[in-house]
Amino acid sequence: MKRDRESVNNRQAKMLSMIRERQEIKVEELARIFNVSLMTVRRDLQTLEDRRLISRFYGGATVDPRAAASSMKDDILLYRQLIARYSATLVRNGETVFINGSNTALGLLEFTGERSFTTVTNNGNAVKYRFPAGVSITLLGGTLRGQSHIMTGDNTMRNLLMTQADKAFLGCAGISSDGEILCGIPTELGINETMIAHAREYFILADHTKIGKAGTYASCSLEKQGTVITDELAPAAVVAQLRAIGMSVIQVRRNDFPDVV
């Protein structure tokens, strides 16, 4: 009985994988591939639909858009974690690093192990986390507006202008193909520019959904060459354009950190 259940589960898992790969498939084809009856296929598809993994239509099945959206969201969150994990490898003992309002950038602090360094940030979420003992946090201060966790304003800029850093790690709403950082909060533009100017080197952290992005965002031009850290799904044409204007681009892959995946 247990073996029969395992056989059914394995068949349904293979069906689901095939539907996801091909987007749409007919009942007759599944019956032929798995050498089972049409009734068995329909029963398997009903089980998968009940679990909101697929959507059935007359004579076949397709990917459930709700499941596809959920899977896409999970992939984005995973790649952001991998980007943070890779960024953490760039921090050295004794350094001072800038981190802006990005939670992906802030997340790198969780992966720095026993290294000791100072972080200067306008990210108010820093007070909510426990970081490794060697991480010293300096908040720039400033004004929080609405539900935002990002500190901005004259006090933020005044404190930032008195600080120098070895590295700056900056998240963004997107980065255009001609090297403009897009910001969801216009008041953070000057902070990002100052962090770049006051750091020896800087890194833009942006998952693939943000590469080549355009829209009604505030933006600042990247005249000082730096490094974009993205993932393996970033559009190749935009990556090539960024490299052509002098930016370095690092693409993190799933198998770079198998223990995170």
C-alpha positions, 0 to 999 in steps of 0.5 A: 500500500505504501509503495502504491502511494509512493508510485502515485506521488512520484507520477504526480510530481513528474506530471507537475514538472512536465506541465511547468516545463511545457506550460500546457499539456493534454490528458491523452498525452499524459496517459500515453507517457505514463502508461495509465488510463485517462481516468487515472490521469484525470484523478492525478490532475484533480489532486494537483488542482486541489493543491492549487499547483495547476489549472485544468481545462477541457482535455488537459491542464496548464500552470496555475497562475497563482502558483506561478506567481508564488514560485516567481516570488520565492525565486526572487527572495532566494536570489536576493538572499544569494546576492546578500550572501555573496556581498558578505564575502567582500567585507574585510576585518577592520573595514567601514561599510555603508549600507543604504535603506535596502533590506537586501544590502542589510541582509549581508550582515547576517553572513559575515561570520566572525569578521569585525567591522563597522557598518554606517547605515540609514536603514532603520530596520537595523535595530530589529536584527541581531547581527554577529558580535563583530558587527558594529552598527552606526545609525546616521539618524534622520527623519522617518516618514510614514511607514518607511524604515529609511532615514533621510533629511538634513541630519542624515546628510550632515552625519554622512558627509563627515564619514568615509568608508571602504565600501558601500553596498546599495540596494535600489528600485532598479538600474537602467542599461545606461547606468542610472540607479533608480530609487523608490524614495527620491529623498534617498538619492542624495544619500546614495550619491554621497555614499558612493562619493565617500566610499573607496568602492561601491556595489549595487545590489539588484536581483534580475527583476531590477536589471534594465528597469525603467519607469517613473523613478527618481534616478542618479547617474553612476559616473564613478565606475562600480560593481553590480551584483545581480543573479544568473537570470539578469537579461544578458543584453543589459548586462553587456550594456552595463559592462560596455559603459565600464561597470563590473557585473557579478552574477550570482548563481544558485549553485554558488551557495548550495546550503542556502538554496 
